[in-house]
Amino acid sequence: MELSAKAIPISHPLPQPTTAPGRRQTIQMLVWVAAILLFGFGDTFTSLLVFGSGGVEANVLLGAVLKLLGPTVRNFLILKAVATAVPVLLARLNPRLELLASGAMLLIGMFLVAQNLAALLL
């Protein structure tokens, strides 16, 4: 019996790589969504409620910057937008930082929302 190296015609195209996100990508996206909701929106909203009830910014660094720029809602929103965008941009520039950046934003957002709710309710 002799083996030949004849080409076998392929009637079906080769399978293409899937473009659907994998489990890790899906989890990472969910962490980003939760982080932006809590850190970006939740902390901003609850901070504005604290300010409206006569409270002040508890973060010493942010408070000092607001004092320097002027403690207006506009300046607070600008600083909060920058503080939200910077970790996202760093993670986009260096994907190895993505889990660290999104996880840190999520944990900090949870802490800040809880702190603001405590200030409002206690």
C-alpha positions in Angstrom: 0.0 0.0 0.0 1.4 3.3 -1.0 0.6 6.6 0.6 0.2 9.6 -1.7 0.4 13.2 -0.9 -2.5 14.3 -3.0 -4.4 17.3 -2.0 -7.8 16.6 -0.6 -10.4 19.1 -1.9 -12.2 21.0 0.9 -15.8 21.5 0.2 -16.5 23.6 3.3 -14.6 26.7 4.3 -12.3 26.5 7.3 -13.9 27.7 10.5 -13.4 31.3 11.3 -12.5 32.5 14.8 -15.5 33.7 16.7 -16.0 37.4 17.4 -18.3 36.7 20.4 -16.7 37.8 23.6 -15.4 35.1 25.9 -16.4 34.6 29.5 -13.5 36.7 30.8 -14.4 39.6 28.5 -18.0 39.4 29.5 -17.1 39.5 33.2 -14.7 42.3 32.6 -17.4 44.3 30.8 -19.8 43.7 33.7 -17.1 45.0 36.2 -16.7 48.1 34.1 -20.4 48.8 33.9 -20.8 48.3 37.7 -17.7 50.5 38.3 -18.9 53.3 36.2 -22.4 53.2 37.6 -21.1 53.3 41.2 -18.0 55.4 40.9 -19.1 57.7 38.1 -22.9 58.1 38.6 -23.6 56.7 42.1 -20.9 58.7 43.9 -21.6 61.8 41.9 -25.4 61.7 42.6 -25.0 60.9 46.3 -22.3 63.5 46.7 -24.6 66.2 45.2 -27.3 65.1 47.7 -24.8 65.5 50.6 -23.8 68.9 49.3 -27.4 69.9 49.0 -28.0 68.9 52.6 -25.2 71.1 53.9 -22.4 68.5 53.8 -18.9 69.0 52.4 -16.5 66.9 50.3 -14.9 64.3 52.6 -12.0 63.6 50.2 -9.2 66.0 51.4 -7.5 66.1 48.0 -10.8 66.7 46.0 -11.9 69.2 48.6 -8.6 71.1 48.3 -8.9 71.2 44.5 -12.5 72.3 44.7 -11.5 75.1 47.1 -8.8 76.2 44.7 -11.1 76.1 41.6 -14.2 77.2 43.4 -16.7 74.8 45.1 -19.3 74.9 42.4 -21.4 72.0 41.1 -19.8 72.6 37.6 -16.3 72.2 38.9 -17.2 69.1 40.9 -18.8 67.5 37.9 -15.7 68.3 35.8 -13.3 66.8 38.4 -15.6 63.7 38.8 -15.7 63.2 35.0 -11.8 63.4 34.8 -11.5 61.0 37.8 -13.8 58.6 36.0 -12.2 58.9 32.6 -8.5 58.6 33.7 -8.7 54.9 34.8 -10.7 54.0 31.8 -8.2 55.6 29.5 -5.2 54.0 31.3 -6.8 50.6 30.9 -7.4 51.2 27.2 -3.8 52.2 26.7 -2.5 49.2 28.7 -4.9 46.3 28.7 -2.9 44.6 31.5 -4.2 47.3 33.8 -7.9 46.7 32.9 -8.7 44.4 35.7 -6.9 46.5 38.3 -8.4 49.8 37.1 -12.0 48.5 36.9 -11.8 46.6 40.1 -10.4 49.5 42.0 -13.1 51.8 40.6 -15.7 49.4 41.6 -14.5 49.0 45.2 -13.9 52.7 45.6 -17.3 53.5 44.1 -19.0 51.1 46.6 -17.1 52.7 49.5 -18.0 56.3 48.4 -21.6 55.6 47.8 -21.9 53.8 51.2 -20.1 56.8 52.8 -22.4 59.3 51.2 -25.5 57.3 52.1 -24.3 57.1 55.7 -23.7 60.9 55.8 -27.3 61.4 54.5 -29.0 58.9 56.7 -27.1 59.2 60.0 
